[in-house]
Amino acid sequence: QNEIGKLYNFIFSKFSPYYILSLIIATLFEYKIVFMAIDQTMLGECCFSTLGLIYPMQWTSAFIPLLSQNVSQALEAPFPFMIGIPSTLASLVADNTIDRYFVLNPDTHSGTLVGDDAFDPI
């Protein structure tokens, strides 16, 4: 199995079709996308598998598969981003003033949209 196949298997095993569709729409609308997980390798897999989902389109904004606490100011960026954050740093997202963002957690197989009630993929 090739690398893209492994990434597809990963994301489809972690999220329901509803969350995968929501993720694709969030990337097309250029939302700020945050992945949170306990396992740091899972963060990279989430970010890279999202790039595979939107292919042949390209994510042209900030792409940080693993954000360290030292550069947590990146969450305040005024432009779209795709960032992986260890669950231990979840308070950085909760305490931040990000206007609208989409958070996905592969540990709980769930996602949450914050700051925009009009977003409804289905």
N, C-alpha and C positions, 0 to 999 in steps of 0.2 A: 504494500500500500504506500502511495506517495505521501509527501508531507501535507499537502492540502487536504487529502482524504482524512488524515489523522486529525487535522484541525476541525474539519466538519464533524467527524465522529465525536470529538470532544464537546463542541458547543451544542450539538443536538442531544447529547447525553446529559448535559447540565441544565438546559433550559427548555421549556415547553415551546411549541410553535408560536404561541401568543407572545412570549417574551422575545423570541427571535425576530418575529415580524416587527415588534415594537423597537427593537434594537436597530434594525435596518432603516426604519422610518426615522428614528432619532439621528442616525448618521446622515441621512439625506437632508434633514432639516437643520443639520449642523448644530445639534445640541452639544452641550458639554456632557461627555460620557465618562462615568466613573465605575470601575470594577473594584469590588472589595472582596478579599478572600483571605483565609488564614494561610494557605499555602502560597508562597510567593511565585512558584513556578506556574501555578494555575493562572495568575494574573497575566503573565506573558501569553499563555495559550489563549486566554479570552481576547486579549487585544489583537493578536495576530489572526485568530479565527474570524474576528469581526472584519478585518481587512479582506479576508477571503470571501466572506459573505457578500460584500458589496462589489467585488470584482465583476466587471472590468472598470467600474468607477474607482477613483482613488481618493483616499482620505488625505487632504492637503493641509490640514491643520496640525496642531501640536500632537505628537504621539509619544507618550511616555509609559511604556509597559510596567515599570515599577518605580513609583515615586518614593524617594526617601524623605524622612522628616526634615532634613536640612534644607530642602528646596520646596517645602510645602506652600510657599508663596505662589507657586504655579497655579494653585487652585483659584487664585484671585485674578487670573488672566481674563482680559476682556474679549477673548476670541474663543472659538470652539476648541475642545481638546478631547483626547481619549487617554485616560490615565488609569493605571492600576495602583491601588492603595492597599497595603496590608490591613487587615481588620483591626489590628492594634492601633491604627491611626484613624479610625472611623470618626473620632471626635473632631478631627480637622475638617471633615466635610460637614458635620452637623453644626459646628460653630462658625462656619464660613458664610459669607454673604453672597454666594453664587446665586444668580437670579433664577435660572432654570437649568436643570440637569437631570440626567437619567442615570440611576444607580442600579447596577446588576450585581448580584451576589451568587456565585456558583456553589457556594457551600449550602445555601438555603434554597437554591434553584428558583430564585425570585428576582424581581426588579421593581423599582419604584420611580415614578416621575415626580420631580419636585419643582414647583413653581409655574406650572402651566396646566390648567385644568382642561384646556381645549384639545389636548393631544389624546386622540383615541384612534389607534391603528385599525380597529375593526368596526 
